[in-house]
Amino acid sequence: MQLPRLTLLVLSFLSAPVALAACPTAADMVNGVEVMTDYGNVEVHRRAGNDRVQVEVTFEGGTEGSLLDFLHGIYLMSAIPMENGKALTGEAQNFGEMSDAIAWQAPAPNAQWVTEGLGAASITAGEPETFQIGSCSLAAYEVKLDYEGEDYQEVYMVLQDLGIGLMTQSTLDTDVENTSYVSIKAVE
């Protein structure tokens, strides 16, 4: 029995392998890697020079956000509020001095260290593990920053291949805020 051409065409599509979106790699950091949080914020991480990552955050709703500058993916150096896609540079906040930060250690698994100067913190990095975001399983490790003189802690998952840190928890006094990430992709 001979099958009609349309049936053969449909069967060939059904039996063809489905192409899944690839997980981002270090090469994608040039154009950027986009992650989405469980509460609708979108973060685009881009390589901004040696050991620097610029993160453009768009808050749920899309009209406001922040432009963040990180050293080694975990040290927040500055934040500039954004409104309707434009940076409000007159409202920039600096959290670290490059003269101090140059000596700050790049994160590494299974390590402990201290930063000095503005942004001083005691830092502990955990064991290598796999961090799941959507369908991507990424090599990562947890980093905890305890800021000196403050009752404030940040917890990041450092994605090793991308060189970025995703904040998964912040604690001020007893107020804990957790963040989960639901998707990750390369910006095209």
C-alpha positions in Angstrom: 0.0 0.0 0.0 1.3 3.4 -0.9 0.9 6.3 1.5 -0.2 9.7 0.2 2.5 12.3 -0.1 1.0 14.5 2.7 1.0 11.6 5.1 4.7 10.9 4.3 5.6 14.5 4.8 3.9 14.6 8.2 5.5 11.4 9.3 9.0 12.7 8.3 8.5 15.8 10.4 7.3 13.7 13.4 10.3 11.4 13.2 12.9 14.2 12.7 14.9 15.1 15.9 13.7 18.3 17.6 16.3 20.9 17.9 16.6 22.3 21.4 18.0 25.7 22.2 21.6 25.3 23.3 22.7 26.4 26.7 24.9 29.6 26.7 28.7 29.4 26.6 31.5 31.8 27.5 31.5 33.0 23.8 28.0 34.2 24.3 29.0 36.8 26.9 30.1 39.2 24.1 26.4 39.8 23.0 25.1 38.7 26.4 23.4 36.0 28.3 19.8 36.6 29.4 18.4 35.0 32.6 14.8 35.4 33.9 13.9 35.3 37.6 10.8 33.6 39.0 9.2 36.9 39.6 9.7 38.2 36.1 12.9 40.3 36.2 15.2 39.9 33.2 18.9 40.2 33.6 21.3 40.5 30.6 24.9 39.8 31.6 27.6 41.0 29.1 31.4 40.9 29.3 32.6 44.5 29.8 36.4 44.0 29.9 38.9 42.1 31.9 37.1 40.5 34.8 34.1 42.9 34.5 30.5 42.0 33.8 27.8 44.6 33.1 24.3 43.5 34.0 21.2 45.2 32.7 18.2 44.4 34.9 14.7 45.1 33.7 12.2 44.8 36.5 8.8 43.1 36.0 6.7 45.4 33.9 9.6 46.5 31.7 9.8 50.3 32.4 12.3 50.4 35.2 15.6 48.7 36.0 19.2 49.0 36.8 22.6 48.9 35.1 25.0 47.1 37.3 28.8 46.8 37.1 30.4 43.7 38.7 34.0 42.7 39.1 34.7 39.0 39.0 30.9 38.4 38.7 30.2 38.9 42.5 31.6 42.3 43.6 29.0 45.0 42.8 31.0 48.1 41.9 28.2 50.5 40.8 24.5 50.7 40.1 22.7 53.1 37.8 18.9 53.2 37.9 17.2 53.0 34.5 13.8 54.3 33.4 12.2 53.6 30.0 15.5 52.1 28.8 17.7 55.1 29.7 20.3 55.2 32.3 19.9 57.9 35.0 23.6 58.6 35.4 23.1 61.4 37.8 21.7 58.9 40.3 24.6 56.4 40.1 25.7 54.7 43.3 29.3 53.4 43.8 29.8 50.5 46.1 33.5 49.8 45.7 36.6 51.6 44.7 38.7 50.1 41.9 41.9 51.0 43.8 40.7 48.5 46.5 39.0 46.1 44.1 42.1 45.4 42.0 43.5 43.3 44.9 40.2 41.4 45.4 40.4 37.7 44.7 38.5 36.2 41.9 36.1 33.6 43.2 37.1 30.0 43.2 35.4 26.9 44.6 36.4 25.6 48.0 38.0 28.8 49.2 37.7 31.5 51.8 39.1 35.0 51.6 38.5 38.6 52.8 38.2 41.9 50.8 39.5 45.1 52.2 38.4 48.8 51.8 35.0 49.9 50.7 32.9 46.8 50.3 34.9 44.8 52.8 33.6 41.3 53.2 34.4 37.8 54.4 33.7 35.4 51.6 33.3 31.6 51.5 32.9 29.6 48.3 31.5 26.1 48.3 32.0 22.8 46.4 31.5 22.6 42.6 28.0 21.5 41.8 25.4 21.6 39.0 23.0 24.5 38.9 19.8 23.9 36.9 18.1 26.8 35.1 15.3 25.7 32.8 16.7 22.9 30.7 20.3 23.9 31.2 22.6 22.2 33.7 25.5 24.5 34.4 28.8 24.0 36.3 28.6 26.3 39.4 29.5 26.8 43.0 27.9 28.9 45.8 29.6 32.0 47.1 28.6 33.8 50.4 29.6 37.4 51.1 29.2 38.6 54.7 29.7 42.4 54.7 31.8 43.7 57.6 30.1 46.2 59.9 26.7 45.3 58.5 24.1 42.6 59.2 24.0 41.9 55.5 24.8 38.8 53.5 24.6 37.9 49.8 24.6 34.5 48.3 25.5 33.9 44.6 25.7 30.9 42.3 28.8 31.5 40.2 28.4 30.0 36.8 32.0 28.9 36.1 31.9 28.8 32.3 30.2 32.1 31.9 32.1 34.0 34.7 28.9 35.5 36.2 27.3 35.4 39.6 23.5 35.1 40.0 22.3 36.3 43.4 20.1 33.6 44.9 19.6 35.1 48.3 20.2 38.4 50.2 19.7 38.8 54.0 19.4 42.1 55.8 19.0 41.6 59.6 16.4 38.9 59.6 14.7 39.8 56.3 15.6 37.1 53.7 14.9 37.4 50.0 15.3 34.4 47.8 15.6 34.5 44.0 15.2 31.5 41.6 16.1 31.6 37.9 13.6 30.0 35.4 15.3 30.5 32.1 18.7 31.2 30.5 19.7 31.8 26.9 22.2 33.6 24.7 21.2 37.0 23.4 21.0 37.0 19.6 
